[in-house]
Amino acid sequence: MPTIMELLKARGAYLLPGATEPGRLSRRLYLSRRIASSYAEFEPIRDGLLGRGELHLTSVAKAFLVTMEDFGVAHIESGVWRAANGEARKYLSGGWLEEYVASAVFEARADEVFCGQKIAWEAAGFRGENEVDVLARFGEKLFFCSCKALKLRLEGNDVRTRERLMDALHEADNLADHFARSDALVALAVTTDLIDEARGGVRFEPLHGKGAALGVHILSAEKLSWPVLVREVQRLFADQPHA
């Protein structure tokens, strides 16, 4: 069975060192799962820790902060809570989602999984690098997933978030187009609520339409609880024709 390295080499690309493998992700998985299950509560805490807004020390926030401190992500100094360091800022800004999705893909029995994997390539004498948030292999099929921790609520006039969602969709599709065969699985995991349960439809319909046209599976907030996400990844792979 070819490895990810061998499959990429056939496309003129290769892996660079520095990615995080699943075994190293487990140390923060408890915290990442807590964030995923309580994202509405996490958003204002994150913004406060990153200096983007005021941090209100509610009972929920205090419990969250104590857990974050236990994992070395937040610390208190002179009565003020902040991100512990640069790595913590990266984690809080969205690295947690990459680690969380990579762990779920591993749980879904992928043969190989990498988180934050850089890929180097050369084409027509030009060289470059790209980073894949989550890169995995199921048998001979590659799985590419772009992970974006954005606003949970998508307001009707929020043009910026809509643009970021569409850019992320194209990013995921472009990576697969350049580095994988046509049978690759491609997904966009995003923390935004994109299902309107009240009217039985979707929010930001152009995103879903473009995803369907490009073959990018959208894993929005409604599909990010741990058991649902694991089953969804398993279903995506099971639904694909096998060589």
N, C-alpha and C positions, 0 to 999 in steps of 0.2 A: 504494500500500500504506500503510495507516495506521501511524503511529508509536506507541510506547508512550504518549507524551504524549496523543495523540489518542484512543487506546483508553481511557485512564483518564478523560479529560475527559468521555467519554460516560457515565461512572459517577459524575460529580460529584466527581472527584478530580484532583489534579495533582501533578507532581513538584516536589520542593524541591531546591535546589542542595546539593552536598556529596558526592554519590555518587562512587564510584571506577569509572572505565571501564576496560575490559580493557587498553588500552594502558599504563596506569599500574600494572597488576597484575604485569606481566611482570618487574619489577625484583626481586620476591621469590618468583617462581614456583619457582625451583630449590629454595629452602629449604622452601617449602610442600609441594612434591612429596616432599622428603626426609622431612618430618614425617609425611606421609600414609603413606609406605611403611615407616616405622619408628616407628609410634605407641606401641607398647609400650615402646620405649626412650626416647621423648620424654616420656612422662607424668611420670616421676620428675624428669627434668631441668627440665621446666616448673615443677613444684611447688617445686623448690629455688630457681629463679630468681625465683619470685613470693613466696618466703618462707613457703610452705605446708608445707615439709618439709626434711629434710636432703639436701643435694646431695652424692652420692657421686661422686668424680672417678675413675670407671673410664676405661679407654681409649676406650670407646664414647662416654661422656659428654664427655670432653675433645675428641674429634674433632667432636662435635656443637656444642659451645660455641665452638670456633674458627670454625666456619662461621657460627654465629649472630652472633659478633662481627664477622665480615666484612660481614654484612648490617645491622649497627647495631642488632641486637635484644638482644644481651647484652654486658655489659662486666665487667671484673674490677677491683676496687678494694680495696687492702689485702689481697689474697689471697682476696677473696670475690667470687663470681660473682652478678650480679643482672641483672634486666631493665634495659635501657639507659635507658628513660624511660617516660612514660605511654603513648605510642603503642605501644611495644614490649610493655608489659603487656597492652594490648588485643589485640595480634596473638597473643601467646602464649596468652592465655585462650580464644581461639576465632576471632579475626579471620583467622588463617591459613586456617581451613577455609572461611570465606566467600570469601576471595580465590581459594583453590584451586578451589572449585566454580564460581565465576564464570568462571575461566579455562578450565575444562573445558567449560562451556556455550558459551563463545566458540569453543573448538576444535571443538565439535559443530556449528558453522556457524549459530549463532543470528544473527538480523539485528541485534539490539541486546541489550546486556548491561549491567547496572548492579549494583554491589556496595555494600551498605549504603545502599540508596535509601530516602529518607524520602518519604512520600506524605501530602499534606494533603487534607482532605476537609471537606465541610459537609453536614449533614443536619438537616432540621427546625429550622434556625436554630442548630444546634450545630456547633462546629468542633473538629477534632482532627488528630492526626498519628499515623501508624504507620510503622515501619521494616521494610523487606523485606530480608532478608539477601542474596538474589540475585533479581533481577527481569530477565527477558529476554523477547524476542519472536521467535517463529518464524513468519514470514508474518504472519497476522492473529491468531495465538494467543499469549496471554501465558503465561509460565512463572514460577511463584512457588516459591522453595525456602527453607525454614527450615533453618539450619545450626547444629548443636549439638555442640560438642566435649565429650563426656562420657567417663565411664570406659570403657575398652575391655572389661573383663570385667564381666558382669552377674551378680552373685551372687544366689542364691535369696532371701535376706532383705534385699536392697537396695531397700527401699520408696522411698527418696528418688529414686534414679535412675529407677525405674519411673514415678514421678509426673512427673518432669521430661520423660521421653520422651513420655508421654501428653499433657502440656501443650503440648509442641512440636508434636505432631501436630495438635492442635486449633488452635494458632496459625497454622500453614500453611493449614489449611482455611478458617479465618475470614478471612484476608487475601484469598484468592481469592474467597470468597463475596461480600465487600464491594466488591472492586475489579475484578472480571473477569466475563466472560460464562461461561456454564456449560461452554464447551469449553476452559477454561484448563487447563494442565498444572500439577499441584501436587505437590511432593516435600518430603520430610524427609531431609536428609543428616545422619547421626549417626555418630560414631566408635565406637559400641558394637557389639560382636560379637553379632549377633542370629540367626545361623544355627548350629544344632547339627549339625555334619557327622557326628558319631559316630552319632547316631540318625536322621539324615536328616530333621530337623524344624527348627522355629524356637524361639528363646527369646522369652519374653514374648508368648505367642500372642494375648492380647487387643489388643496394639498392632497386630499384623498384621491382625487381624480388623477393628478400627476403621478402619485405613488403607484396607482393601479397601472397607468400607462408605462411607467418605467420598470415596474416589477419590484418596487421597494415596499416592504411590509412596514406599516406604521405601528409601533408599539407605544401608544400614548399612555397617559396617567392611569387610565382604567385597566390597563394590562400589566401594570408594574408591581402588583403585589407578588410576593415571592412564588407561591404555588402556581398562580396564573401565568406568570412570566415563564417559568420553567416548562409548563405544559404548552405554552404558545410556541416556544422555540422547538420543542419536540414535534409539535404539529406541523410547523413550517417545513422541517426536514422530512417528516413522514409523508407529506403531501407531494414532495418532489419525485419525479421519475428517476429511478436508479439505473446506472449504466449496466 
